[in-house]
Amino acid sequence: MSFCETHGLHSAEARAEVLDRIAEDGIEVVRLAWPDQHGILRGKTIVASEVARALESGVAMTTTLLLKDTSHRTVFPVWSAGGGLGERALEGAADALLIPDPASFRRLPWAPHTGWMQCEAYYPDGRVVPFSTRHLLKQQIAKAEALGFDYVTGLEVEFHLFRVTNPRMAPEDSGQPGTPPDVSLLTQGYNYLTELRYDQLDPALEILRKEIQALGLPLRSMEVEFGPSQVEFTFAAQDALASADLMILFRSAVKQVARRHGYHATFMCRPRIPNVMSSGWHLHQSLKSRATGRNVFATDGNGLLSPTAKHFLGGLLAEARAAAAFATPTLNGYRRYRPNSLAPDRAIWGIDNRGVMLRALGTPGDAATRIENRVGEPAANPYLYMASQLAFGLHGIATQADPGPPADTPYETQAAPLPRNLAEALAALEASTVARESFGDAFINYYLRLKRAEIARFEAEVSEWEQREYFELF
């Protein structure tokens, strides 16, 4: 029996359907993609004749991909016992298996004769790789389902879109990481939601829109954001796993399509370009009753939020500092937490207030009642962002956490401050018993080590600020 048959991963009918589509669409190569710990797609491209074998037995993937920071440096001692994590399967850069999900098959409209499937990583003995962030989200979803809830999410994603003026492909530009491209603006910005600015961006946005919709992603709107060359795409609400998969594919698709047409798209929170604004990722979330299909955050008309919604809010507020490590996982993202900036700087909630961390939206009895978390950055791993929100929200329901009254003055209300930097967020995560109970000590320690390696590299470099501040003075 094949690996997938042995472990009951998907049916022969599902595999046959994919093979039929490949033949009908004239697909010649298929990209097998796996979202890593940072939410970056990695994988291999195989020719069409190899797809049947991959669907049955997977393709090999070096396990060192699990052990890399954002510079693609391996930060764990893979040649030591247990691969630095006490996991024998990681020793010696051994292989895991990428198992494609037939239900994820798509044709990539911008890449001729190319198909795409999302994969999960398994050890050869059939275990899901325990550091798989998609698997962690599925575990939290299963906990919610056992309590009678479905977790529903909707995405508002801001990012920057520039024109490439110099791709920086000289040999001396190569590095780990390499030199980013030189870019120019597509708009001057500060004309928020104006049709004139939108029309300036329209040639580039039309390219993206067509390809995103051709992928089947549930795009709702495209908007001109506040800053230069800054835009926002919004998507229809759906179950959390589908939303997380959407975000992974959306980011990768936007970057690929943009680059093919001479543009550079970045989901970095605050690029180092004069006058730009920080980008956020606003996560809309609610719980739905599995028995009735009703939104359990909504009331019967008495007040905006149900007791369940308020307890969920309370859980998110209580663990806000630890959750920041997943919602804002880069050093750069903390430059967005500023008062009076349409971004939060403390753990508070409010009703339809864009200065708070958690914004309650809807009207009494509205089936679309939801909680918008405004703390996330667009570079966040969507599986960890959503898994942490669900885990902490469910803990709030279990403990009947009280969120307190809503805030009307978000930058004056006394409340716990959000972390000032990634190091503070990681310290809060390390100390969180709720996070450790939800995700396990092994994953939390693994994640802390990855991100602290990133901080150590940052602190080892002499910044332009230091050079400017001290070089002449002293």
Buried (B, 14 or more C-beta within 10 A) or exposed (E): EBBBBEBEBBEEEBBEBBBEBBEEBEBEBBBBBBBBBBBBBBBBBBEBEBBBEBBBBBBEBBBBBBBBBBEBEBBBEBEEEBBBBEBEBBBEBBBBBBBBBBEBBBBBBBBEBBBBBBBBBBBEEEEBBBBBBBBBBBBBBEBBEEEEBBBBBBBBBBBBBBBBEEBBEEEEEEEEEEBBBEBEBBBEBEBEEEEEBBEBBBEBBEBBBEBBEBBEBBBEEBBBBBBBBBBBBBBEBBBBBBBBBBBBBBBBBBBBBBBEBEBBBBBBBBBEBEEBBBBBBBBBBBBBEBEEEEBBBBBEEEEBBBEBBBBBBBBBBBBBBBBBBBBBBBBBBBBBBEEEBEBBBBBBBBBEBBBBBBBBBBEEBBEBBBBBBBBBBBBBBBBBBBBBBBBBBBBBBEEEBEBBEBBEEBBEBEBEEBBEBBBBBBBBBBEBEBBBEBBBEBBBBBBBBBBBBBBEBEEEEEEEEEEEEEEEEE
